[in-house]
Amino acid sequence: MPEAGQITESEIPMSLDRFIEQIGITDTTAWRWRRDGRIKTENICGRQYIYPSEIARFNERVKSGEFAKKHKTPSKQKSNESAHVE
């Protein structure tokens, strides 16, 4: 059993860069998620890290459909026949 103040192996933080790489999002998306409160990170010596418990919390929120939105299919643009030059 770990002593007070010790981090268990299951709570070793992962770098945000590695998390981004593993789930396949861009740096910008990760920045937005942090800004919007979807994920919480910790600043350790100037680098962002995410704890496994936070990843688990995020995954549960995803499974519950909290972030689901209706898919927006782009509509076809109508061509402007008067602007067409031959």
N, C-alpha and C positions, 0 to 999 in steps of 0.2 A: 504494500500500500504506500503510495507516495506521501511524503511529508508535506506539511503546509508550505505553499509557495512554489512547489515543484510542478512542472508541467508533465503530464503523462505522455507516453509516446503517441497516443491517439489524438492529442491536442497540440502536436507540433505544427506550427503554422506553415502554410505553403505560400511561396511567393505569388503575387498577383499575376506576374508574367507567366508562370507555369500554369496557373488556373486558366488564364486566357487561352493559352496554347491547347490545353486539354479539352476545353469545351468548344473551341473553334470560333471565338468572337474576336472582334477587333479591339484595339486599345480604346478607340472612341466609344464603342458600346460599353466596355467596362467602366469607363469614366462616367457615362450617363447613368449606368446602373448604380454606381456609388453615389452620384449626385442625387438620384431619385430615391435612395434608401433601399434599393432592392438587395444590395449586398453591403455588408459592413467590413471594412478592412482596418488593419492596425498599421500605423507608421512605426517601423522599427529601423532606426538609424537611416532615415531618409528613404526607405523602400517600403512599398505597400505589401502587406501579407494578409492572408485570409485563413481563419482557423477552420479545421474540419467540421466543428459544430455549426459554424456559419454556412458552410457548403451544404450540410445536411438540412439546415433550416431553409435555405434557398430552394433546394430540391423539393422539399415538402410543399413549399408555396407554389412551385411550378406544377407539381402533381395535382394540387387542389384547384388549379385553373385560375389562380389569382392574377396572372399576367396575360391571360388569354384575351385576344381581341379578334374581332371579325376580320377575316382576310379581305383586303381590298384588291380586287382584280383591276388592273388598269384598263380603261376603256379605250377602244380604238379611236384615234383622232380622225375626224372627218376631213377629207381633203378639200381644200378650197379651190374649186375648179376655176374660178375667175383669176386666181393668182398663178395658175399653171401656164407657163410660157413654153411654146414649142419652137 
